Amino acid sequence: MQLGVNVPNFAPGTDPDLLRRWAQTVEGLGFDLLMVSDHIAVTPDVAEQYPAPFYEPFTTLSWLAGLTRRVRLGTTVLIVPYRHPLLTARMAANLNRLSGGRLVLGVGVGWARQEFEALGVPFRRRGALTDEYLQAMRDAWRNTDDYDTAAIPIWVGGNSDAGIRRAVLHGDAWHPLRFTPGWLVEAAGRLEATAGELGRPVPALMPRIALRETREVVTEPDRPAGVGTIDQIIADLDQLRMLGAETVVLDPFNGDPTEIRQPERAWQTLAGLAAHHRSQEDR
């Protein structure tokens, strides 16, 4: 099982220097994947969770591609209806080619109603638009003379039944975001059942979980996976490995913008997990 990190690309304190330090830390610790989030218009509903400034993902990942050599680069998640599918296909293909085939395109339908309004995109049609645009992107990439790229893996986010169905129909992987440890056991069964109903292969499992280390054991029944003592976090990763997860993305942002200015605590936890993961792989 591989490990990735969702690097915060938003909020006061985020600037090119901090993004560079994040990239160097993630790659230097041996993580396999660096991902960033997506918003275009920081409307009030977006700002409540992801305050400005917000660094656009394709621009940011293109810059980070030049600062890194090995780590894969991805979006968690690109909001598909916000951009014309041929524009997304072009930017993704160029980034994949320029980075040496390192792009992972995590995608989703979006949730911020005010942002949809600001962009002139119908909120109620976001699911249908996502399905249509994903197919258009795959059709475009078939013209390899024009787009000049190897295959780009698409990870479909969304924890709902609609998200699972979309992952089966359009994704190389299902990318559920932030959940309790017990939830994924049941959801993985729904993924397999949906694939059987549609007569399609079961997509790979590539979840994203929280990352917040605590000194004391967290005992609440709704504890998110990735939150707790280092032993609890390791146990969550072990469970995901047993469920067949091929890559797990760790998300160190837990809603407090002041965390952005003080990333060292998250880096310390990541260093401990990287060391544990290496020891497991060496066995």
C-alpha positions in Angstrom: 0.0 0.0 0.0 1.3 3.4 -0.9 0.8 6.7 1.1 0.1 10.2 -0.1 -0.4 13.6 1.4 -3.0 16.2 0.7 -1.0 19.5 0.9 -3.0 22.6 1.9 -3.0 25.0 -1.0 -5.1 27.7 0.6 -5.6 30.0 3.7 -3.5 32.8 5.1 0.1 31.7 5.5 0.1 29.7 2.3 2.6 31.1 -0.1 5.1 29.7 -2.7 7.8 29.2 0.0 5.4 27.1 2.2 4.2 25.1 -0.8 7.8 24.4 -1.7 8.7 23.3 1.8 5.6 21.0 1.8 6.7 19.4 -1.5 10.3 18.9 -0.3 9.0 17.3 3.0 6.5 15.0 1.3 9.0 13.8 -1.3 11.9 13.7 1.2 10.1 11.5 3.6 9.4 9.0 0.8 5.7 9.5 0.3 4.4 8.3 -3.0 1.8 11.1 -3.8 1.3 14.8 -3.2 -2.2 16.1 -3.8 -3.9 19.5 -3.6 -7.5 20.8 -3.5 -9.6 22.8 -6.0 -11.7 25.9 -5.8 -11.8 28.8 -8.3 -14.1 31.4 -6.7 -13.6 31.7 -2.9 -17.3 32.6 -2.2 -18.5 32.9 1.4 -19.5 29.2 1.6 -16.0 28.2 0.3 -14.2 30.7 2.6 -15.9 29.3 5.6 -13.9 26.0 5.2 -11.1 27.0 2.8 -10.2 30.7 3.2 -8.2 32.7 0.7 -5.7 32.8 -0.8 -6.4 29.7 -2.9 -3.8 28.4 -5.3 -5.3 26.9 -8.4 -4.4 23.2 -8.6 -3.1 22.9 -12.2 -0.9 26.0 -11.8 0.4 24.9 -8.5 1.1 21.3 -9.5 2.9 22.4 -12.6 5.2 24.5 -10.5 5.7 21.7 -8.0 6.5 19.3 -10.8 9.6 21.4 -11.5 10.6 21.2 -7.8 10.2 17.5 -7.4 11.5 14.4 -9.3 9.8 11.3 -8.0 6.6 11.9 -6.1 3.3 11.7 -8.1 1.1 14.8 -8.2 -2.6 14.9 -8.0 -5.9 16.6 -7.3 -8.2 15.7 -4.4 -10.5 16.6 -5.9 -10.8 18.6 -9.1 -14.4 19.9 -9.4 -15.2 18.7 -12.9 -18.2 21.0 -13.8 -16.2 24.2 -13.2 -14.1 23.9 -16.4 -14.9 23.0 -20.0 -13.9 19.3 -20.4 -11.5 20.1 -23.3 -9.7 22.7 -21.2 -9.4 20.2 -18.4 -8.3 17.5 -20.8 -5.6 19.8 -22.2 -4.2 21.0 -18.9 -4.2 17.5 -17.5 -2.5 16.0 -20.5 0.2 18.8 -20.6 0.9 18.5 -16.9 1.1 14.7 -17.1 3.6 15.0 -20.0 5.7 17.7 -18.5 5.9 15.9 -15.2 7.0 12.6 -16.7 3.7 10.9 -16.3 3.2 11.7 -12.6 -0.4 13.0 -12.6 -3.3 11.5 -10.7 -6.6 13.2 -11.5 -8.9 13.0 -8.5 -12.3 14.4 -9.4 -15.6 15.3 -7.8 -19.0 17.0 -8.5 -18.5 19.9 -6.0 -20.7 21.2 -3.1 -20.4 25.0 -2.9 -23.7 26.4 -4.3 -22.5 30.0 -4.2 -19.3 29.1 -6.1 -21.4 27.4 -8.8 -23.5 30.5 -9.1 -20.4 32.7 -9.3 -19.1 30.6 -12.2 -22.5 30.4 -14.0 -22.7 26.6 -13.7 -26.0 25.0 -12.8 -25.7 23.5 -9.3 -28.5 21.0 -9.8 -26.9 19.6 -13.0 -23.5 19.1 -11.4 -23.7 15.3 -11.3 -24.8 14.9 -14.9 -22.2 17.5 -16.1 -19.5 15.5 -14.3 -20.5 12.3 -16.0 -20.6 14.0 -19.4 -17.3 15.8 -18.9 -15.4 12.8 -17.7 -16.5 10.9 -20.9 -15.5 13.8 -23.0 -12.1 14.0 -21.4 -11.4 10.3 -22.0 -12.6 10.6 -25.6 -10.2 13.6 -26.1 -7.2 11.7 -24.7 -7.7 8.9 -27.2 -6.2 11.3 -29.8 -2.7 10.8 -28.6 -1.2 12.7 -31.5 -2.9 15.8 -30.2 -2.8 15.3 -26.4 0.6 13.6 -26.3 0.1 11.8 -23.0 0.1 8.4 -21.5 -3.0 7.2 -19.6 -4.0 9.5 -16.7 -5.6 7.7 -13.8 -9.0 9.1 -12.7 -10.0 8.7 -9.1 -13.6 9.5 -8.6 -14.5 11.1 -5.2 -17.8 11.0 -3.5 -19.1 8.9 -0.6 -22.7 8.6 -1.7 -24.3 5.9 -3.8 -24.1 8.3 -6.8 -20.4 8.7 -6.2 -19.8 5.0 -6.0 -21.8 4.5 -9.3 -19.8 7.2 -11.0 -16.5 5.6 -9.9 -17.6 2.3 -11.3 -18.7 3.8 -14.6 -16.0 6.5 -15.1 -13.1 5.9 -12.7 -10.0 3.9 -12.4 -10.4 4.1 -8.7 -12.9 5.1 -6.0 -11.6 8.0 -3.8 -13.8 8.3 -0.7 -13.1 11.3 1.5 -12.9 11.4 5.3 -15.0 8.7 7.1 -15.1 6.6 10.2 -13.2 3.4 10.3 -16.4 1.3 10.3 -18.1 3.1 7.4 -15.7 2.0 4.8 -16.2 -1.7 5.5 -19.9 -1.4 4.5 -19.2 1.0 1.7 -16.6 -1.3 0.1 -19.3 -3.9 -0.1 -21.6 -1.4 -1.9 -18.8 -0.7 -4.3 -18.4 -4.4 -5.2 -22.2 -4.8 -5.4 -22.6 -1.8 -7.7 -19.8 -3.1 -10.0 -21.6 -6.4 -10.2 -24.9 -4.8 -11.1 -23.4 -2.7 -13.8 -21.2 -5.6 -15.2 -18.1 -3.6 -14.7 -14.7 -4.2 -12.9 -14.5 -3.1 -9.3 -12.4 0.1 -9.2 -9.3 0.3 -7.1 -9.8 1.7 -3.6 -7.8 4.9 -3.0 -9.3 6.6 0.1 -8.4 10.0 1.7 -8.5 10.1 5.5 -7.9 12.8 8.1 -4.5 13.2 9.8 -4.5 14.5 13.4 -2.3 13.0 16.1 -3.5 13.3 19.7 -1.8 12.5 22.9 -4.8 10.6 24.4 -6.7 7.8 22.8 -9.9 9.1 21.0 -12.8 7.0 22.2 -15.8 8.7 20.5 -17.8 6.3 18.3 -17.7 8.9 15.4 -13.9 9.2 15.5 -12.7 9.9 11.9 -10.1 7.5 10.5 -6.7 9.1 10.9 -7.6 10.9 14.1 -6.1 9.7 17.4 -2.9 8.5 18.8 -0.2 7.3 16.5 -1.2 3.7 17.3 -4.8 4.5 16.4 -3.7 6.0 13.1 -1.5 3.0 12.3 -4.4 0.7 13.1 -6.6 2.7 10.7 -4.0 2.3 8.0 -3.7 -1.4 8.7 -7.5 -1.8 8.3 -7.4 0.0 5.0 -4.6 -2.2 3.8 -6.7 -5.3 4.7 -9.7 -3.8 2.8 -7.5 -3.7 -0.3 -6.6 0.0 -0.4 -3.8 0.5 -2.9 -3.1 4.1 -1.9 -4.2 6.1 1.2 -4.0 9.9 1.1 -3.5 11.6 4.5 -5.1 15.0 5.0 -3.5 17.1 7.7 -5.9 20.1 7.5 -8.7 19.7 10.1 -10.5 23.0 9.8 -8.2 25.3 11.8 -6.6 27.9 9.5 -3.9 28.6 12.1 -2.5 25.1 11.4 -1.4 26.3 8.0 1.2 28.6 9.5 2.6 25.9 11.8 3.0 22.8 9.6 5.8 21.3 11.8 3.4 19.3 13.9 1.9 17.6 10.9 5.4 17.0 9.4 6.4 15.3 12.7 3.4 12.9 12.5 4.1 12.3 8.8 7.7 11.5 9.6 6.7 8.9 12.2 4.2 7.3 9.8 6.7 7.2 7.0 9.3 5.4 9.2 6.6 2.9 10.3 5.5 2.3 6.8 9.1 1.7 5.6 9.6 -0.8 8.4 6.5 -2.6 7.4 7.5 -2.7 3.7 10.9 -4.1 4.7 9.4 -7.1 6.5 
